[in-house]
């Protein structure tokens, strides 16, 4: 019954058609009994699930104090390094997974971003290097593509701390310390990130919020929108303005907002019009 309550769209139409064909083929009915069937409204459970999903997509960024607490309270240093780099680089989780040591230039202070690591479900992992279950693809379609990410001091600090763990062993920069093998998927990351938040006493938000936190910090402190867009891998500032407009201050003011009108010489337009009659 739960499936009937949740099904909709193309899947629902296919189910109705298939059930009707099966019934007629067995001689149970002459006509499709599902033709006039009306799907019931969404259950409260489904509505709550959708509401929760919408809430998770809101920009609920971490504060500087929360970031510092989270990093300092991680039990495993590799998790602390991963989280610190995630907050101060703004990379997508898939880009963090795919980062290789050969991509890092400590002299220039940059990271060459060209790959994203995705995990194909349904197969047993035999080797944690790239194989039939893991695939390195080009960065997100329709975005900037390959880019040199200029690293902030905190990001470089995290990479230097990570050297001792993976630099001489394998090509991937970050490993899941729980298994001591490269990260594979976002569900795995979410579980570890949730545990770190619990240990630190920091309210949990999905790991992707590290990227949003980076962007909001950069914009709130006056970094150029075009620069931030390029750092994030966007071709222009459209997505930045749409997603982070609440964090973009107007320059040239003490309080972060520039009025569009001259309110010192304000006069009511209706009164002005009446006085001219």
KELOLO-945805 format. One line per field, with one value per residue: residue in one letter; chain; x, y, z of N, C-alpha, C in turn. Coordinates in nm, 3 decimals, padded with zeros to 5 digits, m for minus. Example, Ala and Ser with C-alpha at 12.3 -4.5 7.8 and 13.67 -1.06 7.14 Angstrom:
residues 2
logu (A,S);
lumlo (A,A);
n_c1 (01.319,01.285);
n_c2 (m00.569,m00.225);
n_c3 (00.780,00.708);
ca_c1 (01.230,01.367);
ca_c2 (m00.450,m00.106);
ca_c3 (00.780,00.714);
c_c1 (01.320,01.290);
c_c2 (m00.330,00.003);
c_c3 (00.780,00.787);
//
This chain:
residues 277
logu (X,X,X,X,X,X,X,X,X,X,X,X,X,X,X,X,X,X,X,X,X,X,X,X,X,X,X,X,X,X,X,X,X,X,X,X,X,X,X,X,X,X,X,X,X,X,X,X,X,X,X,X,X,X,X,X,X,X,X,X,X,X,X,X,X,X,X,X,X,X,X,X,X,X,X,X,X,X,X,X,X,X,X,X,X,X,X,X,X,X,X,X,X,X,X,X,X,X,X,X,X,X,X,X,X,X,X,X,X,X,X,X,X,X,X,X,X,X,X,X,X,X,X,X,X,X,X,X,X,X,X,X,X,X,X,X,X,X,X,X,X,X,X,X,X,X,X,X,X,X,X,X,X,X,X,X,X,X,X,X,X,X,X,X,X,X,X,X,X,X,X,X,X,X,X,X,X,X,X,X,X,X,X,X,X,X,X,X,X,X,X,X,X,X,X,X,X,X,X,X,X,X,X,X,X,X,X,X,X,X,X,X,X,X,X,X,X,X,X,X,X,X,X,X,X,X,X,X,X,X,X,X,X,X,X,X,X,X,X,X,X,X,X,X,X,X,X,X,X,X,X,X,X,X,X,X,X,X,X,X,X,X,X,X,X,X,X,X,X,X,X,X,X,X,X,X,X);
lumlo (A,A,A,A,A,A,A,A,A,A,A,A,A,A,A,A,A,A,A,A,A,A,A,A,A,A,A,A,A,A,A,A,A,A,A,A,A,A,A,A,A,A,A,A,A,A,A,A,A,A,A,A,A,A,A,A,A,A,A,A,A,A,A,A,A,A,A,A,A,A,A,A,A,A,A,A,A,A,A,A,A,A,A,A,A,A,A,A,A,A,A,A,A,A,A,A,A,A,A,A,A,A,A,A,A,A,A,A,A,A,A,A,A,A,A,A,A,A,A,A,A,A,A,A,A,A,A,A,A,A,A,A,A,A,A,A,A,A,A,A,A,A,A,A,A,A,A,A,A,A,A,A,A,A,A,A,A,A,A,A,A,A,A,A,A,A,A,A,A,A,A,A,A,A,A,A,A,A,A,A,A,A,A,A,A,A,A,A,A,A,A,A,A,A,A,A,A,A,A,A,A,A,A,A,A,A,A,A,A,A,A,A,A,A,A,A,A,A,A,A,A,A,A,A,A,A,A,A,A,A,A,A,A,A,A,A,A,A,A,A,A,A,A,A,A,A,A,A,A,A,A,A,A,A,A,A,A,A,A,A,A,A,A,A,A,A,A,A,A,A,A,A,A,A,A,A,A);
n_c1 (00.083,00.199,00.362,00.177,00.083,00.300,00.390,00.409,00.361,00.549,00.624,00.397,00.202,00.305,00.282,00.004,m00.067,00.078,m00.028,m00.290,m00.261,m00.156,m00.372,m00.575,m00.452,m00.458,m00.719,m00.877,m01.008,m01.203,m01.165,m00.932,m00.890,m00.767,m00.794,m00.968,m00.864,m00.776,m00.501,m00.419,m00.386,m00.069,00.085,00.119,00.371,00.525,00.507,00.638,00.894,00.963,00.955,01.163,01.376,01.372,01.437,01.698,01.833,01.852,02.055,02.236,02.478,02.802,02.948,03.252,03.351,03.225,03.346,03.614,03.585,03.481,03.691,03.899,03.801,03.782,03.837,04.006,04.291,04.310,04.046,04.003,04.181,04.068,03.814,03.886,04.020,03.806,03.629,03.783,03.845,03.630,03.557,03.358,03.223,03.280,03.494,03.681,03.722,03.853,04.094,04.440,04.781,04.957,04.820,04.857,05.026,05.257,05.435,05.326,05.090,04.846,04.579,04.517,04.219,04.043,03.904,03.644,03.535,03.337,03.109,03.011,02.726,02.643,02.845,03.111,03.379,03.707,03.964,04.082,04.184,04.121,03.870,03.633,03.424,03.466,03.503,03.680,03.582,03.544,03.525,03.216,02.961,02.894,02.998,03.283,03.496,03.827,04.041,04.256,04.274,04.306,04.465,04.370,04.538,04.461,04.374,04.608,04.751,04.608,04.664,04.940,04.948,04.829,05.013,05.184,05.023,04.927,05.084,05.315,05.215,04.979,04.808,04.583,04.484,04.322,04.209,03.963,03.979,03.865,03.858,04.102,04.142,04.091,03.829,03.498,03.219,02.944,02.762,02.910,03.084,02.899,02.818,03.056,03.103,02.881,02.927,03.156,03.052,02.880,03.061,03.192,02.995,02.858,02.597,02.458,02.495,02.453,02.743,02.795,02.749,02.984,03.105,02.922,02.958,03.222,03.197,03.015,03.162,03.377,03.246,03.111,03.318,03.405,03.536,03.593,03.317,03.341,03.585,03.528,03.332,03.484,03.659,03.482,03.415,03.233,03.106,03.032,02.903,02.638,02.519,02.640,02.537,02.267,02.255,02.397,02.320,02.237,02.465,02.626,02.770,02.702,02.943,03.142,03.009,02.948,02.782,02.730,02.531,02.402,02.194,01.943,01.812,01.794,01.745,01.768,01.671,01.408,01.077,00.726,00.585,00.309,00.221,00.377,00.277,00.018,00.064,00.143,m00.084);
n_c2 (m00.121,00.119,00.173,00.234,00.471,00.637,00.625,00.781,00.991,00.890,00.630,00.547,00.540,00.339,00.122,00.097,00.033,m00.206,m00.375,m00.394,m00.521,m00.768,m00.870,m00.898,m01.079,m01.312,m01.368,m01.260,m01.017,m00.825,m00.566,m00.305,m00.274,m00.070,00.163,00.376,00.432,00.632,00.795,00.812,01.096,01.233,01.075,01.170,01.102,01.095,01.362,01.482,01.383,01.501,01.769,01.775,01.725,01.955,02.141,02.067,02.160,02.428,02.718,02.665,02.754,02.688,02.839,03.025,02.956,02.710,02.558,02.552,02.419,02.174,02.068,02.053,01.869,01.622,01.276,01.128,01.210,01.222,01.259,01.509,01.661,01.630,01.749,02.011,02.094,02.071,02.273,02.502,02.503,02.473,02.275,02.032,01.731,01.503,01.597,01.635,01.369,01.277,01.406,01.418,01.376,01.467,01.674,01.890,02.192,02.307,02.517,02.723,02.735,02.617,02.404,02.170,02.120,01.877,01.644,01.423,01.191,00.913,00.662,00.346,00.170,m00.162,m00.345,m00.541,m00.409,m00.460,m00.363,m00.057,00.129,00.294,00.118,m00.121,m00.046,00.206,00.530,00.780,01.084,01.367,01.701,01.848,01.855,02.123,02.317,02.516,02.347,02.221,02.371,02.595,02.594,02.839,02.816,02.869,02.970,02.799,02.572,02.483,02.426,02.204,02.018,01.984,01.865,01.628,01.494,01.302,01.080,00.978,01.053,00.912,00.664,00.616,00.746,00.907,01.189,01.207,00.974,00.754,00.726,00.535,00.298,00.314,00.359,00.501,00.749,00.668,00.722,00.957,00.890,00.741,00.942,01.115,00.967,00.952,01.223,01.300,01.166,01.298,01.556,01.498,01.420,01.662,01.824,01.987,02.110,01.898,01.928,01.854,01.725,01.869,02.126,02.232,02.335,02.539,02.696,02.784,02.946,03.141,03.261,03.375,03.561,03.719,03.848,04.017,03.928,03.918,03.857,03.726,03.600,03.422,03.267,03.140,02.995,02.811,02.672,02.762,02.901,03.165,03.444,03.396,03.170,03.204,03.452,03.386,03.180,03.266,03.524,03.648,03.674,03.854,04.154,04.507,04.727,05.000,05.104,05.135,04.961,04.754,04.776,04.945,05.209,05.257,05.489,05.845,05.907,06.114,06.348,06.285,06.287,06.255,06.111,06.129,06.353,06.551,06.553,06.640,06.897,07.027,07.064);
n_c3 (00.000,00.068,m00.149,m00.346,m00.245,m00.265,m00.525,m00.845,m01.142,m01.425,m01.342,m01.203,m01.405,m01.567,m01.393,m01.365,m01.629,m01.673,m01.473,m01.562,m01.813,m01.733,m01.587,m01.784,m01.956,m01.811,m01.811,m01.619,m01.619,m01.849,m01.914,m01.835,m01.499,m01.367,m01.499,m01.428,m01.186,m00.911,m00.776,m00.432,m00.208,m00.099,00.176,00.523,00.612,00.378,00.302,00.517,00.474,00.230,00.305,00.489,00.319,00.159,00.354,00.415,00.195,00.226,00.293,00.549,00.695,00.848,01.139,01.207,01.457,01.497,01.297,01.383,01.628,01.544,01.386,01.575,01.759,01.638,01.648,01.487,01.306,01.028,00.945,01.054,00.900,00.646,00.680,00.754,00.521,00.342,00.429,00.380,00.114,m00.057,m00.235,m00.415,m00.267,m00.432,m00.578,m00.380,m00.306,m00.534,m00.545,m00.611,m00.506,m00.696,m00.804,m00.644,m00.587,m00.395,m00.401,m00.561,m00.428,m00.506,m00.630,m00.877,m01.027,m01.183,m01.189,m01.077,m00.838,m00.865,m00.748,m00.845,m00.778,m00.655,m00.695,m00.564,m00.384,m00.471,m00.506,m00.391,m00.557,m00.875,m01.032,m01.164,m01.006,m00.918,m01.052,m01.222,m01.333,m01.557,m01.424,m01.305,m01.549,m01.774,m01.617,m01.516,m01.562,m01.592,m01.354,m01.174,m00.843,m00.607,m00.306,00.030,00.334,00.553,00.418,00.294,00.522,00.619,00.417,00.443,00.693,00.627,00.474,00.598,00.620,00.371,00.149,00.067,00.016,m00.148,m00.441,m00.398,m00.206,00.027,00.269,00.403,00.737,00.894,00.753,00.644,00.373,00.042,00.010,m00.096,m00.148,m00.103,00.097,00.275,00.360,00.483,00.707,00.860,00.897,01.041,01.280,01.369,01.414,01.624,01.823,01.862,01.953,01.780,01.581,01.338,00.987,00.640,00.464,00.226,00.293,00.373,00.145,00.078,00.304,00.273,00.039,00.130,00.336,00.193,00.027,00.214,00.336,00.147,m00.090,m00.444,m00.659,m00.908,m00.880,m00.668,m00.790,m00.988,m00.828,m00.720,m00.943,m01.133,m01.439,m01.459,m01.265,m01.214,m01.077,m00.830,m00.741,m00.732,m00.542,m00.317,m00.248,m00.011,00.134,00.011,00.048,00.006,m00.118,00.016,00.237,00.592,00.726,00.554,00.363,00.083,00.034,m00.216,m00.263,m00.192,00.118,00.296,00.189,00.160,00.037,00.041,m00.237,m00.301,m00.156,m00.273,m00.529,m00.474,m00.383,m00.605,m00.750);
ca_c1 (00.000,00.287,00.408,00.067,00.069,00.416,00.417,00.349,00.423,00.571,00.623,00.258,00.133,00.355,00.226,m00.137,m00.074,00.129,m00.125,m00.406,m00.225,m00.143,m00.505,m00.646,m00.388,m00.497,m00.862,m00.945,m01.093,m01.210,m01.115,m00.828,m00.957,m00.693,m00.812,m01.031,m00.808,m00.721,m00.398,m00.450,m00.295,00.053,00.070,00.191,00.511,00.589,00.515,00.745,01.021,00.990,00.983,01.297,01.471,01.379,01.506,01.840,01.892,01.869,02.191,02.253,02.624,02.871,03.021,03.396,03.369,03.184,03.449,03.731,03.548,03.465,03.823,03.980,03.744,03.783,03.923,04.104,04.354,04.279,03.913,04.020,04.245,03.969,03.711,03.945,04.041,03.676,03.575,03.866,03.873,03.504,03.539,03.249,03.273,03.336,03.624,03.769,03.755,03.938,04.216,04.565,04.896,05.017,04.742,04.890,05.149,05.280,05.512,05.230,04.975,04.728,04.540,04.459,04.094,04.001,03.838,03.549,03.533,03.202,03.106,02.903,02.669,02.607,02.960,03.199,03.508,03.821,04.081,04.033,04.224,04.012,03.838,03.499,03.324,03.496,03.535,03.718,03.525,03.575,03.444,03.074,02.925,02.833,03.067,03.407,03.587,03.956,04.072,04.356,04.214,04.401,04.441,04.382,04.637,04.406,04.368,04.746,04.785,04.547,04.736,05.070,04.924,04.788,05.126,05.238,04.931,04.899,05.167,05.411,05.150,04.891,04.794,04.475,04.524,04.244,04.158,03.871,04.062,03.795,03.902,04.236,04.138,04.032,03.685,03.430,03.089,02.897,02.696,03.020,03.129,02.795,02.822,03.173,03.086,02.780,02.991,03.245,02.967,02.831,03.174,03.228,02.880,02.818,02.476,02.490,02.443,02.512,02.880,02.800,02.742,03.122,03.124,02.843,03.021,03.339,03.150,02.955,03.270,03.452,03.164,03.080,03.437,03.434,03.609,03.525,03.222,03.395,03.690,03.463,03.267,03.587,03.707,03.380,03.403,03.123,03.153,03.007,02.855,02.494,02.489,02.686,02.440,02.140,02.264,02.459,02.293,02.222,02.597,02.701,02.747,02.729,03.067,03.140,02.929,02.993,02.693,02.716,02.420,02.397,02.057,01.924,01.749,01.844,01.641,01.783,01.584,01.288,00.946,00.621,00.543,00.167,00.211,00.438,00.180,m00.097,00.107,00.161,m00.214);
ca_c2 (00.000,00.236,00.204,00.299,00.607,00.716,00.621,00.890,01.020,00.785,00.499,00.513,00.505,00.208,00.022,00.079,m00.035,m00.343,m00.453,m00.419,m00.620,m00.896,m00.916,m00.940,m01.198,m01.428,m01.383,m01.217,m00.904,m00.789,m00.430,m00.268,m00.222,00.043,00.279,00.485,00.438,00.761,00.780,00.889,01.207,01.194,01.052,01.266,01.059,01.138,01.508,01.517,01.349,01.604,01.893,01.760,01.736,02.096,02.211,02.036,02.234,02.568,02.753,02.666,02.743,02.677,02.957,03.004,02.887,02.571,02.492,02.528,02.316,02.048,02.019,02.023,01.760,01.496,01.176,01.081,01.326,01.227,01.319,01.652,01.721,01.630,01.847,02.145,02.126,02.088,02.405,02.612,02.492,02.488,02.171,01.936,01.605,01.416,01.653,01.604,01.227,01.252,01.486,01.344,01.456,01.530,01.795,01.996,02.268,02.380,02.638,02.824,02.738,02.588,02.265,02.158,02.045,01.831,01.514,01.393,01.047,00.862,00.521,00.270,00.076,m00.296,m00.432,m00.553,m00.342,m00.550,m00.276,00.078,00.214,00.305,m00.010,m00.127,00.010,00.347,00.593,00.921,01.152,01.509,01.776,01.859,01.901,02.255,02.410,02.572,02.241,02.225,02.501,02.602,02.645,02.909,02.762,02.954,02.917,02.687,02.456,02.436,02.367,02.071,01.931,01.953,01.770,01.501,01.433,01.185,00.968,00.919,01.101,00.811,00.534,00.607,00.871,00.991,01.270,01.180,00.840,00.735,00.663,00.421,00.180,00.346,00.345,00.622,00.769,00.614,00.782,01.062,00.830,00.708,01.068,01.167,00.892,00.993,01.365,01.306,01.123,01.407,01.662,01.451,01.426,01.801,01.899,02.082,02.065,01.835,01.963,01.764,01.764,01.966,02.259,02.284,02.414,02.661,02.777,02.848,03.052,03.249,03.333,03.455,03.673,03.806,03.926,04.111,03.878,03.944,03.753,03.650,03.514,03.316,03.179,03.058,02.902,02.707,02.597,02.813,02.976,03.306,03.475,03.375,03.076,03.263,03.554,03.322,03.093,03.329,03.668,03.701,03.693,03.950,04.289,04.620,04.791,05.145,05.143,05.081,04.856,04.647,04.793,05.075,05.245,05.294,05.621,05.948,05.917,06.238,06.448,06.212,06.352,06.164,06.141,06.167,06.490,06.639,06.563,06.720,07.037,07.085,07.087);
ca_c3 (00.000,00.076,m00.283,m00.418,m00.193,m00.300,m00.667,m00.920,m01.269,m01.524,m01.275,m01.170,m01.529,m01.608,m01.303,m01.401,m01.758,m01.657,m01.395,m01.646,m01.914,m01.665,m01.550,m01.904,m02.013,m01.732,m01.823,m01.496,m01.651,m01.990,m01.924,m01.737,m01.379,m01.313,m01.586,m01.354,m01.050,m00.871,m00.673,m00.312,m00.177,m00.028,00.319,00.607,00.619,00.254,00.308,00.612,00.411,00.130,00.377,00.546,00.209,00.123,00.461,00.405,00.085,00.264,00.331,00.694,00.696,00.976,01.183,01.223,01.584,01.478,01.217,01.468,01.726,01.472,01.347,01.693,01.838,01.564,01.711,01.390,01.244,00.885,00.933,01.083,00.783,00.538,00.710,00.746,00.380,00.280,00.465,00.333,m00.029,m00.129,m00.336,m00.400,m00.209,m00.535,m00.615,m00.267,m00.315,m00.651,m00.539,m00.608,m00.462,m00.813,m00.835,m00.548,m00.608,m00.271,m00.431,m00.607,m00.340,m00.586,m00.655,m01.011,m01.015,m01.316,m01.179,m00.969,m00.817,m00.843,m00.709,m00.908,m00.682,m00.700,m00.714,m00.448,m00.404,m00.454,m00.491,m00.373,m00.668,m00.972,m01.096,m01.223,m00.916,m00.897,m01.179,m01.221,m01.449,m01.562,m01.330,m01.336,m01.683,m01.783,m01.530,m01.567,m01.603,m01.526,m01.296,m01.068,m00.721,m00.521,m00.173,00.147,00.430,00.631,00.330,00.281,00.652,00.625,00.325,00.503,00.802,00.567,00.404,00.667,00.615,00.240,00.038,00.022,00.005,m00.263,m00.515,m00.344,m00.091,00.147,00.296,00.515,00.839,00.954,00.677,00.594,00.228,m00.016,00.019,m00.214,m00.180,m00.013,00.214,00.365,00.418,00.572,00.833,00.937,00.930,01.148,01.404,01.411,01.469,01.752,01.915,01.887,02.004,01.676,01.513,01.210,00.856,00.541,00.431,00.117,00.352,00.381,00.023,00.094,00.409,00.210,m00.051,00.209,00.406,00.096,m00.018,00.328,00.368,00.040,m00.206,m00.571,m00.697,m01.020,m00.825,m00.591,m00.888,m01.051,m00.726,m00.705,m01.068,m01.214,m01.555,m01.435,m01.130,m01.205,m00.970,m00.704,m00.700,m00.704,m00.425,m00.199,m00.249,00.125,00.194,m00.069,00.100,m00.082,m00.075,00.034,00.351,00.719,00.775,00.458,00.270,00.017,m00.003,m00.357,m00.268,m00.101,00.219,00.373,00.128,00.123,00.041,00.000,m00.374,m00.306,m00.108,m00.374,m00.640,m00.428,m00.369,m00.741,m00.811);
c_c1 (00.086,00.335,00.301,00.052,00.181,00.439,00.349,00.419,00.435,00.562,00.480,00.182,00.177,00.295,00.081,m00.150,m00.032,00.031,m00.247,m00.380,m00.217,m00.280,m00.581,m00.587,m00.425,m00.648,m00.940,m01.043,m01.095,m01.152,m01.010,m00.895,m00.888,m00.714,m00.867,m00.975,m00.745,m00.620,m00.433,m00.349,m00.174,00.025,00.150,00.340,00.588,00.607,00.626,00.882,01.060,01.024,01.124,01.403,01.485,01.456,01.656,01.908,01.910,02.012,02.200,02.402,02.679,02.938,03.169,03.425,03.332,03.289,03.569,03.704,03.542,03.601,03.904,03.931,03.737,03.880,04.035,04.159,04.321,04.141,03.922,04.081,04.147,03.866,03.766,03.967,03.908,03.616,03.652,03.907,03.746,03.481,03.414,03.305,03.339,03.473,03.726,03.815,03.861,04.073,04.339,04.677,04.962,04.942,04.782,05.024,05.171,05.357,05.419,05.111,04.844,04.701,04.472,04.338,04.046,03.918,03.739,03.539,03.391,03.209,02.986,02.853,02.652,02.722,03.044,03.332,03.620,03.947,04.032,04.097,04.108,03.991,03.695,03.394,03.347,03.543,03.572,03.664,03.570,03.482,03.308,03.046,02.858,02.897,03.197,03.500,03.717,03.987,04.183,04.291,04.322,04.367,04.461,04.480,04.587,04.399,04.508,04.791,04.731,04.621,04.872,05.056,04.888,04.903,05.171,05.151,04.922,04.998,05.261,05.348,05.067,04.873,04.688,04.521,04.454,04.194,04.055,03.949,03.996,03.836,04.046,04.247,04.069,03.881,03.620,03.300,03.044,02.824,02.799,03.069,03.027,02.796,02.938,03.158,02.986,02.841,03.084,03.166,02.917,02.941,03.206,03.115,02.834,02.697,02.509,02.420,02.514,02.651,02.891,02.795,02.881,03.150,03.047,02.903,03.141,03.295,03.094,03.060,03.346,03.374,03.137,03.197,03.490,03.515,03.525,03.437,03.275,03.503,03.629,03.396,03.369,03.642,03.612,03.362,03.286,03.177,03.131,02.949,02.706,02.456,02.529,02.584,02.306,02.144,02.307,02.430,02.282,02.356,02.680,02.673,02.768,02.851,03.047,03.054,02.984,02.910,02.665,02.599,02.421,02.254,02.051,01.865,01.815,01.737,01.655,01.692,01.452,01.164,00.845,00.574,00.398,00.150,00.267,00.341,00.062,m00.060,00.119,00.027,m00.265);
c_c2 (00.126,00.276,00.278,00.443,00.696,00.726,00.737,00.907,00.900,00.646,00.454,00.469,00.367,00.097,m00.008,m00.003,m00.182,m00.431,m00.489,m00.526,m00.759,m00.955,m00.967,m01.068,m01.325,m01.450,m01.340,m01.103,m00.883,m00.651,m00.405,m00.208,m00.100,00.171,00.399,00.501,00.574,00.740,00.866,01.000,01.154,01.175,01.157,01.232,01.106,01.289,01.552,01.492,01.456,01.737,01.891,01.778,01.881,02.175,02.190,02.117,02.383,02.594,02.771,02.648,02.736,02.810,02.924,02.926,02.739,02.494,02.456,02.419,02.179,01.986,01.975,01.901,01.627,01.398,01.130,01.200,01.336,01.287,01.469,01.724,01.734,01.740,01.989,02.187,02.150,02.226,02.519,02.599,02.509,02.383,02.087,01.808,01.514,01.466,01.630,01.458,01.202,01.324,01.396,01.436,01.527,01.657,01.914,02.060,02.355,02.511,02.752,02.838,02.713,02.438,02.261,02.065,02.006,01.705,01.511,01.242,01.003,00.713,00.454,00.164,m00.063,m00.390,m00.432,m00.486,m00.442,m00.468,m00.133,00.177,00.215,00.170,m00.006,m00.063,00.158,00.408,00.738,00.984,01.297,01.582,01.807,01.922,02.038,02.357,02.455,02.465,02.250,02.365,02.487,02.670,02.711,02.873,02.868,02.891,02.796,02.559,02.396,02.370,02.226,01.972,01.891,01.853,01.632,01.426,01.302,01.061,00.901,00.954,00.995,00.674,00.519,00.745,00.963,01.063,01.224,01.035,00.846,00.661,00.543,00.291,00.194,00.319,00.470,00.628,00.719,00.685,00.878,01.007,00.793,00.834,01.122,01.097,00.936,01.139,01.381,01.267,01.231,01.522,01.625,01.460,01.570,01.882,02.008,02.027,02.015,01.904,01.875,01.815,01.867,02.109,02.316,02.375,02.546,02.754,02.853,02.967,03.170,03.330,03.425,03.579,03.773,03.895,04.004,04.060,03.895,03.826,03.666,03.553,03.396,03.216,03.086,02.955,02.783,02.623,02.640,02.900,03.126,03.324,03.448,03.287,03.132,03.365,03.492,03.247,03.168,03.478,03.728,03.729,03.796,04.091,04.394,04.693,04.940,05.192,05.078,04.962,04.747,04.660,04.935,05.104,05.291,05.435,05.716,05.974,06.043,06.346,06.385,06.299,06.255,06.200,06.186,06.311,06.590,06.660,06.649,06.869,07.104,07.113,07.228);
c_c3 (00.000,m00.063,m00.362,m00.373,m00.241,m00.450,m00.738,m01.053,m01.359,m01.461,m01.245,m01.295,m01.579,m01.522,m01.339,m01.530,m01.745,m01.582,m01.479,m01.750,m01.852,m01.632,m01.672,m01.962,m01.939,m01.735,m01.700,m01.523,m01.801,m02.014,m01.815,m01.614,m01.320,m01.393,m01.511,m01.213,m01.024,m00.759,m00.552,m00.289,m00.098,00.121,00.396,00.614,00.496,00.255,00.402,00.550,00.309,00.196,00.437,00.438,00.165,00.226,00.454,00.297,00.117,00.308,00.482,00.721,00.838,01.011,01.196,01.351,01.571,01.398,01.303,01.570,01.660,01.437,01.469,01.771,01.763,01.629,01.618,01.311,01.095,00.859,00.956,00.963,00.667,00.559,00.700,00.601,00.308,00.306,00.400,00.187,m00.113,m00.236,m00.309,m00.338,m00.311,m00.581,m00.504,m00.274,m00.423,m00.645,m00.524,m00.560,m00.580,m00.855,m00.750,m00.583,m00.484,m00.294,m00.470,m00.512,m00.413,m00.591,m00.791,m01.002,m01.155,m01.310,m01.064,m00.959,m00.784,m00.817,m00.772,m00.812,m00.744,m00.721,m00.587,m00.478,m00.375,m00.429,m00.483,m00.470,m00.768,m01.040,m01.147,m01.133,m00.888,m01.028,m01.157,m01.348,m01.447,m01.466,m01.389,m01.472,m01.679,m01.693,m01.594,m01.621,m01.525,m01.475,m01.193,m00.948,m00.637,m00.376,m00.065,00.246,00.510,00.548,00.313,00.410,00.665,00.535,00.382,00.616,00.748,00.501,00.468,00.652,00.479,00.129,m00.017,m00.004,m00.122,m00.325,m00.456,m00.218,00.036,00.151,00.408,00.625,00.905,00.886,00.631,00.444,00.171,00.000,m00.109,m00.247,m00.071,00.109,00.320,00.436,00.517,00.707,00.920,00.983,01.044,01.282,01.458,01.474,01.608,01.858,01.956,01.949,01.909,01.603,01.373,01.094,00.754,00.500,00.319,00.169,00.375,00.262,00.032,00.198,00.353,00.125,00.028,00.284,00.312,00.055,00.094,00.365,00.248,m00.077,m00.332,m00.613,m00.811,m00.973,m00.750,m00.686,m00.953,m00.952,m00.711,m00.831,m01.154,m01.327,m01.539,m01.295,m01.111,m01.087,m00.834,m00.653,m00.661,m00.570,m00.300,m00.188,m00.110,00.191,00.118,m00.018,m00.008,m00.029,m00.055,00.149,00.477,00.764,00.672,00.362,00.215,m00.026,m00.148,m00.371,m00.168,00.004,00.305,00.319,00.085,00.135,m00.015,m00.141,m00.384,m00.262,m00.207,m00.488,m00.602,m00.422,m00.504,m00.807,m00.780);
//
